Amino acid sequence: MTARVFSWDWRGQPDMAAIATAVMELSETGPVWMREIDTASDEYAWVVSAAELTDEQAAHLYFEED
C-alpha cells in the first residue's frame, strides 16, 4: 500500500504543496483517498493513500511515524 501521512500543529497550517504533490503522484495509478486521523492531541493529521483505509489503519500509520 502506498500512503503518506501529513500532520501539523493546531496553530499552523498544513503543507498544501506537499499534500497536492502526494495526491498527484498517487493518482497516477488510480483513485486517491484521504482520511483524517484522530491524533488525541492538539495536532491535526491526514493520510493520503492509494487504497481506502479504515480509521484504525490510518491511525496506525500516524502513530508509527509519530
N, C-alpha and C positions, 0 to 999 in steps of 0.2 A: 504494500500500500504506500502511496505517495501522499504525504501530508506535511504541512508546515504550520507551526504554532506561532502566533503573534500575541504579545502581551505588552501592556503599558499601565503606568500608574494612573490613578483616577485624576490626578492633576495635569496629566499630559495628554497628548493626542496620539492616536495610532499612526504608525508609519504607513500612510496610504500608498506611497510609491512602492514599497516593498510588498504590500498586500496585492496591489494591482499587478505587479510582476509575477507573483506566485499564481494568481488567477490566470494570467495569460499563458504562463508556462504549462500549468496543469490542464488547461482547456485544450491544448494541442492534441491530447489523446482522448478527449470526450468531455462529459459533463464535470462540473466542479461544484462541490458542496462547501458551505461554510456553517460552522456551528459555534455558538457562544459557549464558553466554558465557565462553570460556576467555580471561581477561584477561592471562595470562602475568605476573601480578603478585600482590600481596597484596590486591588489590581483587576483590570479587565483583560480578557483573553479570548481569542478566536482561533479556531483551527480551520485551515483551508485544505481541502483534500480532494483526491481524485476518486474517492469512494464515499458513499454515505456512511457516516459514523453514528453510533449511539452516544448518548451523553456520557456513559461510562468510558467508552473508548476515547472520546475527546479528552476527558479529564485525565485519563491515564497518560496520554501524550503530554499534556501540560505538566503534570506533576513529576513525570520522568525528566523533563527538561528543566524544571524549576530548581 
